[in-house]
């Protein structure tokens, strides 16, 4: 997810690798434009840490300890409650995106505003879904990020496609760049965090074939 700077270190093969989790070599792969600028596909580190920390707190039963808000004279902004997330489909590269189902309340009648994400800093992908600012995004803690974008237009290379959306259930898939490079795919056991309209949930991926 987007951030403004990256740290690069050489891997064992001598390639420069972004340790802030682009999870793709900084030098372009075969058939990629060697003049293409390095993409900014990360949420700011502090924001990412907040996402993962909140998600882990939720799934380990610690969220209640941090949920109390300071007294305020203004009404609190309502945010969705995500009670469960399930995965279905096939894991691994070269397969269609899994389906991700969020169950809960307060999602509203429609997805948040978005922009098309077919043209990315990683290449052009038809049917690559959309980028949603920070209102809908997914983090696979070991491999890739999807759906986030910055005000300057930079975005994750993997978009998100809302399949259906209502107040109690959201069904999502990843855009067509999913699985196209390195480890841009889900596997059972991967740690993840997902945010929808500021509702946050996280855990370990299960249910894939």
N, C-alpha and C positions, 0 to 999 in steps of 0.2 A: 504494500500500500504506500501511498505517496509520502515522501519526505524530501527535504531540500538538499541533503548531502548524503554521500555514501562512503564507506570505508572499503578499500580493496586490498586483498592479500593474494600472493601467488598460491595456487593449489599445487598438488604433487606433480602435475603435468606442466607446470610453469605458466598456466593461464592465470590472469587476474580475475578474482572472484569477489563479488560484493558480499561481505559478511553480514550485511543488514537484511538479508533474505530476499533478494531478487530471485535467488536460486537459479540463475542462469549466468554463464560467463559474460564478463563485461565485453570481451572481444567477440564480435559477431560469429555465429555458427555458419556452417556452409549454407549457401543460398540466401544469406542475409546481407543487406546493404552495408558494406564496410564503412561507409561515411555516415551511417545513421548515428545520431547523438544518443548517448546513454539515457535510458528512460528513467523517469522519476515515478516509480510505481509503488510508493510506500506511504503509509500513514506516518506522521511524525513519531519518532521513537517513544516519546512520552505518552502519546495517545495509544500506541500499540500496547505498551506495558499496562496502561489502564484497562484496555479491553481484555487482555489475557488475565490480568489480576482479578478483574470483576467476574469473568467467566469461571475461573477456577474457584473463586470464593463461592459462587452460586452452586457449583456442582459438588463442593465439599461441605456444604451446609454452613458456610461462614458468612453468607450474604446478609443474614439477619443482623449480624454484629455491626455491619457498616451501613445498613439501610436507613437508620434514623437520621433525619435531616434537622438542621438547626431551625429554631422557630423563625417564621417569616410572616410579614404582614401581607404578602402577596400570595395568590393561589399557586400551588405547585403545578408544574406542567405535567400533564398526563403522558405516560409512556407505556408501550405495550408490556405485557407480562408473557414471557415465553416459558411454558411449562415443560415442553419436550421437543426434541429434534430427532427425526429419524432419517435414515439413508436407505435408498434402494437402488439397485442397478449393479453394474459390474465394475470392479476395481481394475486398475492398471492402465497402461498407455494404449492409445490406438482404439479406444472404445468410446461409445457415446457417454455424454455426461450422466452421472448419477442424478437421481431426483432427491431433493432435500425438502422435507416437510416440517414446518414449524407449527406447533399447536400451542394455543394460549388465548389471550384476549387483548383487545385494544389495538389491533393492527389497523383498523379503519377499513374503508371500502376499497381502497386503491393503493398501489405502490407509491412511494415518494417520487418526486420529480427526478428526471434522469436525462442523460444525453446519450446518443448512440455511441457505441464503442467498437465499431468495425475497423476504424483506422487507428492503430496504436503505435507506440514507439517500438514495438516488437515486430510489426508487420501489419498487413491488411488481412482481416478475417471476415468473410461474409457470415451473417447470422451470429455475431459475437455478443449479442445482448447489449446491455447498457451499463453506464456508470452512474452512481447515485450519490455523489458527494460522500458524506459520511453517514448517510441515512439507511444504507443497505450494503453490507459488505461481509466478506467471509475470509477468515484466516486459517489456513492449514499450517500449523505451527512449525512444521519441518520443511515445507515444500513451496507453497504458493499463496497468493492473495488474490482476491477477486472483488470487483464491484465498486471499489472506492475511487474517488477522483478529487483533485484539488481545484480551487477557484481558477487557477491559470489554465485549466483544461487538461493537464497531465492526469493520467489515470492508470489503474491496473491494466495489464495486458489481457486479462481474462475478464470478460463482462459477465453479468448475471441476467438471466431471462426469467421474469415472473411468469409461471405457468397459470397460476390462479391465485386470487387474493381476496380474502374477506376478513371480517373482524376477528374470527377465531382460528383461522387456518391460512397459512401461506405455503405455496408450493413453488419451488425454485429449481432451475437448472443452470449450469454454466454455459457460457458462449462457446463458439466453435474453436477458439484457441486452446480450450481445455485439452490437456493431454498432448499438446503439439510440441513440447520441448521439455528436456530434462525430466524432472519429476513433477510436472504440472498435473498431477492426478491424485485422487484419494485412494488410500488403502485402509483397511480395517486396522484400528489401533492408533492411527494418526490423531494427535491432539488438534482440536479446532476451537475457534470462537466465531460466533456469528452475531451480527447486530442488525436489527430491523427497527427503524424509527426510534433509536436509542434504547430499545429493549435488547438485552444481552444474554447470551447463553453459551455454554461451552462444555467440552468433555472430550471423549474419545470416539472416533468414528467406528460404528458397528453396522452390521446388516448387509454389507456388500457381498456379492458372490465372488 
